[in-house]
Amino acid sequence: MTHSARKLALLAALATLVASATAATGGFTDVLDRPATISSLATQRLLQATTMAGQRVVAAGARGHIVYSDDLGATWRQAKVPVSADLTALHFANANEGWAVGHEGVVLHTRDRGATWVLQLDGRRANALVLALVRSLPADTDPARLEALKSEAARAAAEGPSRPFLDVWFADAREGYVVGAYNLIFHTRDGGSTWEAWFDRTQNEHFYHLYGIRGSSDGVYAVGELGLALRLDPASGRFVPMATPYEGSWFGLLSKPGLVLAYGMRGTALRSRDGGQNWEPSDTGVSASITAGKVLPDGRLLLCSQAGDLLLSDDEGAHFRRLPLKQAASCTGVAVSGDAVVLTGPRGVRVEKGMQF
């Protein structure tokens, strides 16, 4: 089993344990129909992602928990969330509007800086949209490709709303993308009021998981397991392959005008300065898997690893140097506000202040 498969299996097991506990204490309610429980321990449990909504810190993770702080972690409040599915990623298009995605095909939206959330999409609707898409494909679609798409869509529908979304990115408050397991990809042009399945628009014949999506004025890029790297071709509206000299799994991307950087297993990172046509290795100086990153306001790049390394690049991703932390712990998400770094992981969220960038 690959590292990426183990990661998905672990997250699925966590969701199963939650469901089992619920069933044992008075009847099963689907996590899509059960609001997240308010818990005083929400900031100390598994939180997968964090970001800034203006000056507010927002973090999301297990059991639908979303927490936020207006004083850089001195105090926290828990958001109102309509589901208790595990959440995996966050993105804010501006200070007020943001999206969270996660297991059971969940897409959540907020307009008040993360205090309250509404459900925009779930696995039930996502499966139906994918099925409708493949049934509407033109008759001249390559027969082998069409059969593969129909078979995978039917398999997903038979499994129910079980497939997770693993990343979300919005170019602005209107246009955005969510990606996930087994080639899941959806696109919106109206802020998520409606979503369109792009299941057929990726050159991903083996339906590898899509772990990350990011973009800039230079283009939109997606990465996944077993070296999968794709770039949106504006002319065809399809995600086409980028050839990279690495076959391990990519866990995410950083993108800004003139640069895209992919990061993944065993401390591997590659950068491209020509829209993904050519790639060169980045010297991260670590061997642990890189699990999250951020482009700082001044354009410098920040990465964090599964081992708790915090890495900064001052030279467009050519080299990274390790920043000292008071407490190193496995990192799943990173955000920055001034001289403070916000980190999430298996033990919740913590803020390191007085950082020297």
SVG drawing of the C-alpha trace seen along z (x, -y; Angstrom):
<svg xmlns="http://www.w3.org/2000/svg" viewBox="-31 -42 51 44">
<polyline fill="none" stroke="black" stroke-width="0.4" points="0.0,0.0 1.4,-3.4 1.8,-6.3 -1.1,-8.1 -3.3,-5.0 -2.4,-4.6 -3.3,-8.2 -6.7,-7.8 -7.2,-4.5 -6.3,-6.2 -8.7,-9.0 -11.5,-6.6 -10.8,-4.5 -11.2,-7.6 -14.5,-8.4 -15.6,-4.7 -14.7,-4.9 -16.8,-8.1 -19.8,-6.4 -19.4,-3.3 -19.3,-5.3 -22.5,-7.1 -24.3,-3.9 -23.3,-2.4 -24.7,-5.3 -28.2,-5.5 -28.6,-5.0 -26.7,-5.9 -27.1,-9.3 -25.2,-9.9 -22.4,-12.5 -24.0,-14.4 -27.1,-14.8 -25.5,-15.5 -24.1,-19.0 -20.6,-19.1 -20.8,-18.8 -19.5,-21.7 -16.5,-20.5 -14.1,-22.3 -11.4,-20.0 -11.9,-21.0 -8.6,-22.9 -6.7,-20.0 -7.9,-17.3 -6.9,-16.5 -7.1,-19.6 -6.0,-19.1 -5.9,-22.7 -5.5,-26.3 -5.7,-29.7 -6.2,-33.4 -9.5,-35.1 -8.3,-38.7 -6.9,-38.9 -8.8,-35.9 -7.2,-32.4 -9.5,-29.6 -8.7,-25.9 -10.7,-22.8 -10.4,-19.0 -11.9,-15.9 -15.7,-15.5 -16.5,-18.7 -14.8,-20.9 -13.9,-24.4 -12.4,-26.8 -11.4,-30.5 -9.5,-33.1 -9.4,-36.9 -6.4,-37.2 -3.9,-34.9 -4.8,-31.9 -5.2,-33.5 -8.9,-32.5 -10.8,-30.3 -14.4,-29.9 -16.0,-27.0 -17.9,-27.6 -21.4,-26.4 -21.0,-23.5 -24.0,-21.5 -22.1,-18.2 -19.7,-16.2 -17.7,-14.7 -13.9,-15.0 -12.6,-18.1 -9.3,-18.2 -8.7,-21.6 -9.6,-25.3 -9.4,-28.2 -10.5,-31.8 -10.9,-33.9 -11.1,-37.1 -11.4,-38.1 -15.0,-37.1 -15.7,-34.2 -14.2,-30.8 -14.7,-27.1 -13.9,-23.9 -13.9,-20.4 -13.6,-16.9 -14.9,-13.4 -18.3,-12.2 -17.8,-14.7 -18.5,-17.7 -18.1,-21.3 -18.9,-24.0 -19.1,-27.8 -18.9,-30.7 -19.6,-34.4 -18.8,-35.6 -15.0,-34.8 -15.6,-31.2 -18.1,-31.7 -21.0,-29.9 -21.0,-27.5 -23.5,-26.1 -23.4,-22.9 -22.9,-23.5 -22.2,-19.9 -22.0,-16.4 -21.1,-13.0 -24.7,-12.1 -25.1,-15.0 -21.5,-14.7 -22.1,-11.0 -25.3,-12.0 -23.5,-14.8 -20.8,-12.5 -23.3,-9.8 -25.2,-12.4 -22.0,-13.7 -20.8,-10.4 -24.3,-9.5 -24.4,-12.8 -21.0,-12.4 -21.1,-12.5 -21.4,-9.3 -18.0,-9.9 -16.2,-9.7 -13.4,-7.1 -15.2,-3.8 -12.6,-2.6 -12.4,-5.9 -16.2,-6.1 -16.5,-2.7 -13.8,-3.4 -15.6,-6.6 -19.0,-4.9 -17.6,-2.0 -15.8,-4.3 -18.9,-6.5 -21.1,-3.5 -18.6,-2.1 -18.6,-5.5 -22.4,-5.6 -22.6,-2.0 -20.2,-2.9 -22.4,-5.9 -21.1,-9.3 -17.8,-7.9 -15.2,-9.6 -13.3,-12.6 -12.4,-15.9 -8.8,-16.7 -8.2,-20.2 -10.0,-23.4 -8.8,-26.5 -10.7,-29.6 -9.2,-32.1 -11.7,-34.7 -15.1,-34.7 -16.8,-33.2 -14.6,-30.6 -13.1,-27.7 -12.2,-24.0 -12.4,-21.1 -10.4,-17.8 -10.3,-14.5 -10.0,-10.7 -10.3,-8.7 -10.0,-11.7 -12.8,-13.7 -12.8,-17.2 -15.6,-19.8 -15.7,-23.4 -17.9,-26.4 -18.4,-29.8 -20.9,-31.1 -19.2,-30.8 -20.4,-27.3 -24.1,-27.9 -23.8,-25.2 -21.0,-22.7 -20.0,-21.0 -18.4,-17.6 -15.1,-17.7 -14.5,-14.0 -13.9,-13.6 -11.6,-16.6 -8.4,-15.1 -5.9,-12.9 -5.8,-10.5 -6.6,-7.1 -6.0,-5.2 -8.2,-7.5 -5.4,-8.4 -6.2,-10.5 -5.9,-14.3 -4.3,-15.8 -3.7,-19.4 -4.9,-22.2 -3.6,-25.8 -3.3,-28.5 -2.2,-32.0 -2.4,-34.3 0.0,-31.8 -2.4,-28.9 -4.1,-26.2 -2.3,-23.1 -3.3,-19.9 -1.2,-17.1 -1.8,-13.7 -0.5,-10.2 2.2,-8.3 3.7,-11.4 0.5,-12.7 0.9,-16.4 -1.6,-18.2 -2.1,-21.7 -5.3,-23.2 -5.1,-23.8 -7.3,-26.9 -7.9,-26.0 -9.4,-22.6 -10.7,-23.1 -8.9,-19.9 -6.2,-19.1 -3.2,-17.7 -0.1,-16.0 3.1,-17.7 6.2,-15.6 8.1,-15.7 11.2,-13.7 9.5,-12.1 7.1,-9.2 6.2,-9.5 3.1,-11.1 2.6,-14.9 0.7,-16.2 0.3,-19.8 1.3,-22.9 2.4,-26.5 1.8,-28.8 2.4,-32.5 3.1,-34.3 6.3,-32.9 6.6,-29.9 4.8,-26.7 6.3,-24.3 5.0,-20.8 5.9,-19.1 5.4,-15.5 7.0,-12.4 10.4,-12.1 11.1,-15.8 10.7,-16.1 9.9,-19.4 10.2,-20.4 9.8,-23.9 8.9,-25.2 9.4,-28.7 7.8,-28.2 4.3,-27.0 5.2,-23.3 7.1,-22.6 10.4,-22.1 11.2,-21.2 14.2,-21.3 14.7,-20.0 14.3,-22.2 16.8,-21.7 14.5,-21.2 17.2,-19.8 14.7,-17.3 13.7,-13.7 10.2,-13.7 7.1,-14.1 6.1,-17.7 2.5,-18.1 1.6,-21.8 2.8,-25.1 2.1,-28.8 3.1,-31.7 3.9,-34.6 2.7,-38.1 6.2,-39.1 6.3,-36.2 8.6,-33.9 7.7,-30.3 7.0,-28.4 6.7,-24.6 6.1,-22.3 6.6,-18.5 5.2,-15.5 8.1,-15.6 7.4,-19.1 10.0,-20.9 9.2,-24.5 11.1,-25.6 11.5,-29.0 12.8,-29.8 14.2,-33.3 15.2,-32.3 12.0,-31.3 12.1,-27.7 15.6,-26.8 16.7,-26.3 14.9,-26.1 16.2,-26.7 14.8,-25.3 13.2,-27.8 13.5,-27.2 10.3,-26.3 9.7,-26.2 7.8,-22.9 8.2,-20.6 5.2,-18.4 3.7,-16.8 2.3,-19.5 -0.8,-19.2 -1.5,-22.9 0.3,-26.3 -0.7,-29.9 1.1,-33.2 0.1,-36.5 2.8,-39.0 5.5,-37.3 3.2,-34.5 3.0,-31.1 -0.2,-29.0 0.3,-25.2 -2.2,-22.4 -1.8,-18.7 -2.9,-15.6 -2.8,-17.5 -4.8,-20.4 -3.7,-24.0 -0.9,-26.0 0.6,-29.5 4.3,-30.3 4.9,-34.0 8.0,-36.1 9.2,-34.2 12.1,-35.7 11.5,-35.5"/>
</svg>
